[in-house]
Amino acid sequence: MMARYEINYLDGTTDTVTAEGVEYDTEAGDYTFFTQGQVVALAPVTNVRSVIRHEVGANG
């Protein structure tokens, strides 16, 4: 199921990523967002304040 992830950065900016899931990659030091096994976005953990998941319903 797809979700919309709100990424809040330490500098006060935000970004939105639509993906099936997110994993923290300890070796790379980033959050890896993926859909159907493909990486759709990366967010370096040193710049991220929070990642909030919002479910995407039938109406988007």
Backbone as CSV, one residue per row, in Angstrom:
resi,resn,N_x,N_y,N_z,CA_x,CA_y,CA_z,C_x,C_y,C_z
1,MET,0.843,-1.183,0.000,0.000,0.000,0.000,0.887,1.245,0.000
2,MET,0.553,2.178,-0.843,1.317,3.418,-0.948,1.018,4.323,0.244
3,ALA,2.008,5.108,0.598,1.865,6.093,1.659,2.589,7.365,1.228
4,ARG,2.208,8.440,1.847,2.870,9.717,1.611,3.723,9.997,2.852
5,TYR,5.003,10.219,2.661,5.918,10.474,3.767,6.282,11.948,3.785
6,GLU,6.057,12.586,4.906,6.439,13.980,5.098,7.794,13.980,5.796
7,ILE,8.803,14.538,5.135,10.151,14.598,5.690,10.381,16.024,6.175
8,ASN,10.682,16.159,7.463,10.965,17.459,8.056,12.463,17.546,8.319
9,TYR,13.090,18.554,7.730,14.541,18.707,7.833,14.915,19.661,8.960
10,LEU,16.138,19.568,9.413,16.623,20.396,10.519,16.616,21.884,10.193
11,ASP,16.709,22.242,8.914,16.717,23.658,8.529,15.313,24.241,8.405
12,GLY,14.278,23.441,8.735,12.899,23.924,8.713,12.157,23.636,7.425
13,THR,12.820,23.131,6.406,12.146,22.803,5.155,11.497,21.420,5.255
14,THR,10.576,21.162,4.346,9.911,19.857,4.303,9.913,19.341,2.875
15,ASP,9.691,18.047,2.758,9.588,17.400,1.458,8.554,16.294,1.606
16,THR,7.935,15.902,0.511,6.963,14.824,0.518,7.366,13.785,-0.506
17,VAL,7.339,12.513,-0.083,7.678,11.398,-0.958,6.533,10.403,-0.901
18,THR,6.095,9.919,-2.060,5.094,8.857,-2.117,5.833,7.551,-2.401
19,ALA,5.654,6.575,-1.500,6.363,5.306,-1.620,5.613,4.225,-0.865
20,GLU,5.996,2.973,-1.112,5.409,1.849,-0.384,6.002,1.715,1.004
21,GLY,7.258,2.093,1.162,7.898,1.943,2.460,9.176,2.734,2.566
22,VAL,9.730,2.721,3.774,10.990,3.403,4.049,11.787,2.537,5.011
23,GLU,13.097,2.517,4.807,13.998,1.788,5.685,15.164,2.693,6.041
24,TYR,15.681,2.515,7.244,16.890,3.226,7.649,18.094,2.372,7.266
25,ASP,18.984,2.920,6.468,20.184,2.219,6.022,21.361,2.681,6.881
26,THR,21.779,1.826,7.823,22.845,2.205,8.751,24.186,2.402,8.046
27,GLU,24.456,1.610,7.014,25.725,1.738,6.308,25.808,3.038,5.516
28,ALA,24.722,3.394,4.844,24.705,4.619,4.037,24.385,5.856,4.880
29,GLY,23.741,5.650,6.032,23.369,6.779,6.881,22.223,7.581,6.313
30,ASP,21.265,6.882,5.680,20.120,7.594,5.123,18.834,6.781,5.263
31,TYR,17.730,7.473,5.041,16.436,6.821,4.932,16.228,6.522,3.453
32,THR,15.919,5.274,3.138,15.719,4.847,1.762,14.237,4.576,1.541
33,PHE,13.615,5.323,0.643,12.196,5.173,0.320,12.097,4.316,-0.933
34,PHE,11.181,3.349,-0.928,11.109,2.416,-2.052,9.670,2.118,-2.456
35,THR,9.514,1.738,-3.732,8.251,1.280,-4.308,8.585,0.134,-5.242
36,GLN,7.909,-0.977,-5.070,8.115,-2.185,-5.867,9.593,-2.576,-5.932
37,GLY,10.270,-2.469,-4.802,11.668,-2.855,-4.713,12.654,-1.870,-5.305
38,GLN,12.175,-0.762,-5.852,13.037,0.245,-6.461,13.150,1.468,-5.550
39,VAL,14.346,1.997,-5.430,14.560,3.200,-4.631,13.947,4.399,-5.346
40,VAL,13.117,5.163,-4.622,12.495,6.351,-5.211,13.013,7.644,-4.588
41,ALA,13.653,7.552,-3.400,14.202,8.749,-2.760,15.145,8.350,-1.638
42,LEU,16.067,9.240,-1.344,16.997,9.077,-0.225,16.981,10.355,0.596
43,ALA,17.080,10.225,1.918,17.164,11.391,2.787,18.273,11.127,3.808
44,PRO,19.341,11.933,3.801,20.444,11.716,4.733,20.004,11.951,6.178
45,VAL,20.254,10.983,7.029,19.772,11.020,8.407,20.317,12.226,9.183
46,THR,21.495,12.719,8.833,22.078,13.848,9.562,21.315,15.146,9.346
47,ASN,20.444,15.200,8.348,19.689,16.408,8.041,18.199,16.255,8.350
48,VAL,17.756,15.084,8.825,16.325,14.819,9.014,15.928,14.962,10.476
49,ARG,14.895,15.772,10.707,14.319,15.906,12.047,13.292,14.808,12.291
50,SER,12.418,14.554,11.283,11.391,13.521,11.440,10.870,13.074,10.083
51,VAL,10.304,11.869,10.079,9.627,11.321,8.912,8.256,10.867,9.397
52,ILE,7.206,11.421,8.800,5.842,11.119,9.225,5.116,10.433,8.062
53,ARG,4.514,9.276,8.365,3.792,8.499,7.347,2.317,8.892,7.356
54,HIS,1.789,9.211,6.172,0.366,9.491,5.976,-0.169,8.462,4.995
55,GLU,-1.158,7.683,5.412,-1.738,6.678,4.524,-2.418,7.349,3.342
56,VAL,-2.281,6.747,2.173,-2.944,7.233,0.976,-4.170,6.363,0.777
57,GLY,-5.361,6.971,0.871,-6.615,6.226,0.708,-7.009,6.097,-0.748
58,ALA,-8.191,5.567,-0.959,-8.719,5.356,-2.304,-8.853,6.667,-3.070
59,ASN,-9.039,7.772,-2.341,-9.195,9.077,-2.984,-7.895,9.844,-3.099
60,GLY,-6.766,9.199,-2.761,-5.467,9.858,-2.898,-5.079,10.592,-1.701
